[in-house]
Amino acid sequence: MIDYIAPYYVIEVGSKIIQKINMLEVVSSRINPVDIAELEIPIINHDFQAGQEIIIKQGYRKKGLWQLFRGFIINTSTKNTVKLFCEDYMTKLKDTKINKTFINCTPQEVLKYSLAKAGMKYTLTSINFRKKHHFIVKSKDVITLVKLINQTWEVDYDFYFDDDVFYWGPWEDSPRYMGSEIVKFKYGKNVIDLAPNDDGSGILKTISMPFIRHSNIIKIVDKNNREIISKVDRITTTLKDDKGRCQIEWQELKN
């Protein structure tokens, strides 16, 4: 069992390693496909630039590190400290515009073309879809295009980046459903606060758990000892005053 008392972070920007952080917040969400990270670090002899790749890892002493975020610096500011605003690999899809008429195509064929143009690796569902005789795309970024594909082929598929690999497909076939260990949160043990809603959703606050991602399954045991199997909709991880915390927004899975 992990001792969660002493979290530590390692930030990689190119060949530079940063281990001192004033503040960090990472937000990963099913609702908004772009994961974001905001950092504040002391003034140091580093010249950060928009477009640089950044990897944020978090772990616990003698237990190793987990990758919490991978993406790119979007903008920086420097005053008394250095502040960095970052987005994950989805930013590459926002910056890639597609203008093309696809003939007799499946959604996978449209996505493969578009993701190749953005230079991205990908994992797409192998489900067979009916072909569209014409599918016209006029100056759309790839994120908007994926939403249009979902609408056109009448599916509600999640899409996100795991590391630098794009995923599109049913949640039940995704690595975050199939391959994730179900973490248990028990009221009064590893739960700082638990606020359920009447609609089967809620917010859970706990210590930082960098191995949990949105779309993972978690098990919550409430104060009445009722077990709630839930999907993570959004997770916000923060570090401030040397304390690591995360807030999980969840939705109960109905049988």
C-alpha positions as CSV (number, residue, x, y, z in Angstrom):
1,M,0.0,0.0,0.0
2,I,1.3,3.4,-0.9
3,D,2.3,5.9,1.8
4,Y,0.7,9.1,0.4
5,I,2.3,11.5,2.9
6,A,5.2,12.9,0.8
7,P,4.2,13.7,-2.9
8,Y,6.8,15.0,-5.2
9,Y,6.8,16.3,-8.7
10,V,9.2,16.4,-11.6
11,I,8.7,18.7,-14.6
12,E,10.5,18.1,-17.9
13,V,10.7,20.9,-20.4
14,G,12.9,19.6,-23.2
15,S,16.2,18.6,-21.6
16,K,15.5,20.7,-18.5
17,I,14.3,19.2,-15.2
18,I,12.4,21.3,-12.7
19,Q,11.7,20.0,-9.2
20,K,10.7,23.1,-7.3
21,I,7.1,24.2,-7.8
22,N,5.1,27.0,-6.1
23,M,1.8,25.9,-7.5
24,L,0.4,23.4,-10.0
25,E,-3.0,22.6,-11.3
26,V,-3.9,19.9,-13.9
27,V,-7.4,19.5,-15.2
28,S,-8.5,16.4,-17.2
29,S,-12.1,16.1,-18.3
30,R,-14.4,14.0,-20.5
31,I,-16.5,17.1,-21.0
32,N,-13.7,19.3,-22.4
33,P,-11.3,17.1,-24.5
34,V,-8.4,19.5,-23.9
35,D,-6.4,18.7,-20.7
36,I,-4.7,21.8,-19.3
37,A,-2.0,22.5,-16.8
38,E,-1.0,25.7,-15.0
39,L,2.2,26.1,-13.1
40,E,4.0,28.7,-11.1
41,I,7.7,28.1,-10.4
42,P,10.4,30.3,-8.9
43,I,12.5,32.5,-11.2
44,I,15.3,30.4,-12.5
45,N,17.8,30.5,-15.3
46,H,15.5,28.9,-17.9
47,D,14.1,30.5,-21.0
48,F,10.6,28.9,-21.5
49,Q,9.0,29.3,-24.9
50,A,5.5,28.7,-26.3
51,G,5.5,25.4,-28.2
52,Q,8.0,23.6,-26.0
53,E,6.9,20.1,-24.9
54,I,6.3,19.7,-21.2
55,I,5.9,16.5,-19.2
56,I,4.6,16.6,-15.6
57,K,5.2,13.6,-13.4
58,Q,4.0,13.1,-9.8
59,G,4.7,10.3,-7.3
60,Y,5.5,9.4,-3.8
61,R,8.9,8.9,-2.2
62,K,10.3,5.4,-2.8
63,K,7.1,4.5,-4.8
64,G,8.0,5.9,-8.3
65,L,6.4,8.4,-10.6
66,W,3.3,8.6,-12.7
67,Q,2.8,10.8,-15.7
68,L,0.2,13.4,-14.8
69,F,0.3,15.5,-18.0
70,R,2.0,15.7,-21.3
71,G,1.6,18.5,-23.7
72,F,2.9,21.9,-24.8
73,I,3.5,25.3,-23.3
74,I,0.9,27.7,-24.8
75,N,2.0,30.9,-23.1
76,T,4.3,32.1,-20.3
77,S,4.5,35.2,-18.1
78,T,7.3,36.3,-15.8
79,K,7.1,38.8,-12.9
80,N,8.1,37.6,-9.4
81,T,7.6,34.0,-10.6
82,V,7.4,32.1,-13.9
83,K,3.8,31.1,-14.9
84,L,3.2,28.6,-17.6
85,F,-0.1,27.7,-19.2
86,C,-0.1,24.4,-21.1
87,E,-2.4,22.2,-23.1
88,D,-2.1,18.5,-24.0
89,Y,-1.7,17.1,-27.5
90,M,-5.2,18.2,-28.3
91,T,-3.7,21.6,-29.0
92,K,-2.1,20.1,-32.2
93,L,-5.6,19.1,-33.4
94,K,-6.9,22.7,-32.7
95,D,-4.2,24.0,-34.9
96,T,-4.8,21.7,-37.8
97,K,-7.5,22.7,-40.3
98,I,-9.2,20.2,-42.7
99,N,-10.6,21.2,-46.1
100,K,-11.6,18.1,-48.0
101,T,-14.6,16.2,-49.5
102,F,-14.5,12.6,-48.6
103,I,-16.3,10.1,-51.0
104,N,-17.8,6.8,-49.9
105,C,-16.1,7.0,-46.5
106,T,-16.2,5.7,-43.0
107,P,-15.5,7.8,-39.9
108,Q,-12.2,6.0,-39.4
109,E,-11.1,6.9,-42.9
110,V,-11.9,10.6,-42.2
111,L,-10.0,10.5,-38.9
112,K,-7.0,8.7,-40.2
113,Y,-6.5,11.3,-42.9
114,S,-7.0,14.2,-40.4
115,L,-4.8,12.7,-37.6
116,A,-2.1,12.0,-40.2
117,K,-2.2,15.6,-41.3
118,A,-1.8,16.7,-37.6
119,G,1.1,14.2,-37.3
120,M,-0.6,12.2,-34.5
121,K,-0.6,8.5,-33.6
122,Y,-4.0,7.0,-32.9
123,T,-6.1,4.1,-31.8
124,L,-9.6,4.0,-33.4
125,T,-12.4,1.7,-32.9
126,S,-12.7,-1.2,-35.3
127,I,-16.5,-1.2,-35.3
128,N,-18.0,-1.2,-38.8
129,F,-19.9,1.9,-39.8
130,R,-22.1,2.6,-42.8
131,K,-20.3,4.6,-45.5
132,K,-21.3,8.2,-46.3
133,H,-21.4,8.9,-50.0
134,H,-20.3,12.5,-49.4
135,F,-18.8,14.0,-46.3
136,I,-17.7,17.6,-46.8
137,V,-15.4,19.3,-44.4
138,K,-14.8,23.0,-44.8
139,S,-12.0,24.6,-42.8
140,K,-12.7,22.8,-39.5
141,D,-10.1,22.1,-36.9
142,V,-9.8,18.4,-36.0
143,I,-11.5,18.7,-32.6
144,T,-14.6,20.2,-34.2
145,L,-14.4,17.6,-36.9
146,V,-14.4,14.7,-34.4
147,K,-17.6,16.2,-32.8
148,L,-19.1,16.5,-36.3
149,I,-18.2,12.8,-37.0
150,N,-19.9,11.8,-33.7
151,Q,-23.0,13.7,-34.7
152,T,-23.1,12.5,-38.3
153,W,-22.6,8.8,-37.5
154,E,-24.9,9.2,-34.4
155,V,-22.4,8.0,-31.8
156,D,-21.4,9.6,-28.5
157,Y,-17.8,8.4,-28.4
158,D,-15.2,9.9,-26.1
159,F,-11.9,11.1,-27.6
160,Y,-8.7,12.0,-25.7
161,F,-5.0,11.6,-25.7
162,D,-3.2,8.9,-23.6
163,D,0.3,10.2,-23.6
164,D,0.7,11.1,-27.3
165,V,-1.8,8.6,-28.7
166,F,-5.3,9.8,-29.7
167,Y,-8.2,7.5,-28.8
168,W,-11.7,7.5,-30.4
169,G,-14.3,4.8,-29.7
170,P,-16.8,3.4,-27.2
171,W,-15.9,4.0,-23.6
172,E,-16.4,0.3,-22.8
173,D,-13.6,-0.6,-25.3
174,S,-11.2,2.1,-24.2
175,P,-8.0,1.5,-22.3
176,R,-9.3,3.6,-19.4
177,Y,-12.2,1.2,-19.0
178,M,-10.5,-2.1,-19.8
179,G,-7.1,-1.7,-18.3
180,S,-7.5,0.5,-15.2
181,E,-7.4,-0.8,-11.7
182,I,-10.5,0.2,-9.7
183,V,-9.4,2.5,-6.9
184,K,-11.5,2.4,-3.8
185,F,-12.4,5.6,-1.9
186,K,-13.8,5.0,1.6
187,Y,-15.5,7.8,3.6
188,G,-13.5,8.5,6.7
189,K,-10.4,6.8,5.3
190,N,-9.0,8.3,2.1
191,V,-11.8,10.8,1.4
192,I,-11.4,14.4,2.6
193,D,-14.9,15.4,1.5
194,L,-17.8,13.7,-0.3
195,A,-20.7,15.6,-1.8
196,P,-23.2,13.5,-3.7
197,N,-26.0,15.0,-5.7
198,D,-29.6,13.7,-6.1
199,D,-29.0,12.8,-9.8
200,G,-26.3,10.2,-9.1
201,S,-23.3,12.5,-9.6
202,G,-21.1,14.1,-7.1
203,I,-17.7,15.6,-6.1
204,L,-15.1,13.7,-4.1
205,K,-12.0,15.4,-2.6
206,T,-8.9,13.3,-1.7
207,I,-5.2,13.4,-1.7
208,S,-3.4,13.5,-5.1
209,M,-3.7,10.3,-7.1
210,P,-1.7,10.8,-10.3
211,F,-2.7,7.3,-11.7
212,I,-6.4,8.2,-12.0
213,R,-7.7,9.7,-15.3
214,H,-11.0,10.8,-16.4
215,S,-13.1,7.9,-17.8
216,N,-11.6,5.5,-15.2
217,I,-13.9,3.6,-12.9
218,I,-13.7,4.2,-9.2
219,K,-15.5,2.7,-6.2
220,I,-16.8,5.0,-3.5
221,V,-18.0,3.8,-0.1
222,D,-20.1,6.6,1.5
223,K,-20.8,7.3,5.2
224,N,-23.7,4.8,5.1
225,N,-21.3,2.1,3.9
226,R,-23.0,2.1,0.5
227,E,-20.8,1.2,-2.5
228,I,-21.1,3.5,-5.5
229,I,-19.4,2.3,-8.7
230,S,-18.7,5.5,-10.8
231,K,-17.1,6.9,-13.8
232,V,-14.7,9.8,-13.4
233,D,-16.0,12.8,-15.5
234,R,-13.3,15.3,-14.5
235,I,-10.3,15.3,-12.2
236,T,-8.4,18.3,-11.0
237,T,-5.0,17.8,-9.4
238,T,-3.4,20.6,-7.4
239,L,-0.2,21.2,-5.5
240,K,0.1,24.1,-3.2
241,D,2.1,24.6,0.1
242,D,3.6,21.2,-0.5
243,K,0.2,19.5,-0.3
244,G,-1.1,17.4,-3.2
245,R,-4.9,17.2,-3.6
246,C,-7.4,16.1,-6.2
247,Q,-11.0,16.8,-6.8
248,I,-13.0,14.1,-8.7
249,E,-16.3,14.8,-10.3
250,W,-18.0,11.5,-10.8
251,Q,-21.2,9.9,-12.2
252,E,-22.7,6.7,-10.8
253,L,-22.9,3.8,-13.2
254,K,-26.3,2.3,-13.3
255,N,-26.8,-1.4,-13.7
